Amino acid sequence: MNVPVVPNAGKREAENRIRARRQRGNNLIEFSLIVPWYIFLFVGALDSGFFAYGLIASQEAAREGALYCASLSSASPCADSSNSTQCGYALDQLRMMPNVGSALTSCGTSTTVTAAAPVAVSTATITTAPASVALPGTAVTVVYLTPNLIPIPGMFPGQVTITRIVKMCFTG
């Protein structure tokens, strides 16, 4: 039995090996071009999560502080101090944030926040209530300075100040 001779069979095998080597090189180049974008998306999602948690936690902190202040009588409303009960509620809600942690034990009492004091809580008594509500109330403002986020143009400028105000009527 005669085996057919294929002209240039060795040449085809050599070309196939070269083509396979080039394909591996192309895969490595494509991988190196795509990986930075995946890292950027991952870090952006992580920062968005920190920002969203800061929004939710500061809203909850203001709500808890307003609920506490509303449980007092209108004759003895909440007083602003760096160690007030409403400050404690705000710090409890924001404990999981990296720049608050367990070391921070007091709040600022104005709307000015710094890196050393990233949480400020202030209260105000509302003397004129809407017509639908018979009792006056209280308003608690929580101002929170987020940790340094990665600056993403158009989304996050770096550090963001979050302000949340909650108003509640006195119950007692």
N, C-alpha and C positions, 0 to 999 in steps of 0.2 A: 504494500500500500504506500502510495506516494503522499507525502505531506506537502501541502501547497506552501510555497514560499511567498511570504508577504513582503514586498519590497519596503524598506525603511521601517521595519517593525521595531528595531532598537531605537531608532530616532523618535518614534512616537512615545515609547516608554520614557525616554529622557525628557521629552516635552511635557508629558504628564507629571513627572516629578517636579519639574521647574514650576509648572502651573500650580501645583499643590503648595509648594513653598511660598509662592507669591500670595496665594489665598490666605495662608496663615499670617503673613505680614500685613495684609489688608485688614484682617480681623483685629489684629493688635492695634493698628492705627485707628480703626473705627471705635474700638473700645475706649482708647485713650481720649478720643474726642467727645464721647458721650458721658463718661463718668463724672466730669465736673458739673455737668448739667443736673445729673441725678443728685449729686451732693448738694447743689444749690437748692433744688426742690425740697429735699429732705430738711435742710436747715431752715428754709422758709416755712415749711409746715410746722416745725418745732417752735419757731418764734411766734407763728400765728396762734399756736396752742397756748403759749405763755401769755400772750396778749388777751386771748379770749378768757383764760382762767382769771386774769387780773380784772377784767370787766365784770365777770360773774361774781368773783369774791368781793370786790368793792361794793357792788350792788347789795349783796347779801349782808355785808358789814354795816352798810347804812340802814338796811331794813331792821337788823337786829338792834342797832343802837336806837333807832326811832321807836321800835316796839318797847324797849326798856324805858325810854323817856316818856312814852305815852302811858305807861302803866303807873307813873307817878301822878300825883294830883297837880292841877294847874297852879296851886298855891306854892308848890315847891318844885319848879321845873329843873331839868338837868343843868348842871353848871359845867362850863368848859374848864378842864384841867388836863395836864399831861398824863395823869393816872386815873382818869375818870372811868366809870363802869362802861360807858359807851366806847371809850378808847380800847378797853379790854376786849369788848366784843369785836371791834374792828380788827385788832391784832390777832384774835383767835381765828377769824375768817381768812386772814391773809398769811397765816403761818407757813403755808406750803410754798410761798414765793421765795426765791433764793435770796432776795435782799431784805426780807423781814426776819425769818427764822425765829429761833427761841431766844436769841440774845437781845432782841429789841423789846423793851418793857414799857416804853412811853410813847405818846403821840405828840405831834405838834398841835397847837390849838387855833391856828389860823389856816388859811388856804395855801400857805407857802410850804413847800416840801423840798427837802435836800437829800443828797445821797446818804447822809448820816441819819436823817429822820424821814424815811420815805412815806410815812403815813401821817395824815393830819385829820383830826376829827373836830368839828365845831357844831354847836347846837344853837337853835334859835326858837323862841316861843312865838307861835303864830297867834295873834290876838284877834284878828278878824277871820272868821271862818266863812266858808261859802254858805249860801242860803239853805242848801240842802243838809247842812251839818249844824247841829245845835251847839256843839262844844268847840272851843278853840283847840289848838293842837301844838305840835312840836315839829321842827324840821331838823334833821341830822344830815350834815354834809361830810362825806368821806372823800379825801383827796389822796390818791396813791400814785407814787412815782415808780414806774416799772423798772426792772433791771435793764441794763444795756442790751438792747436787741440788736441783731445784725441789721445795719441800715439797708433797707431795700427801697430804692427810689420809687416813689409813688405809693408805698405802703407804710413803712415804718421809718421814721427819721432817726432812730437810735433809741433815746429814752422818750417815753410817752407819759404824760400826766393824765390820769383818769380821775374825773370828778363825778360823784354820784350824790344826789340829794333825794332823800325820802321824807315825805310829810305824813304825819299820822295825828289823829285826834286823841285828846286825853280821854282815858277811860275811867279814871278815878277822881 
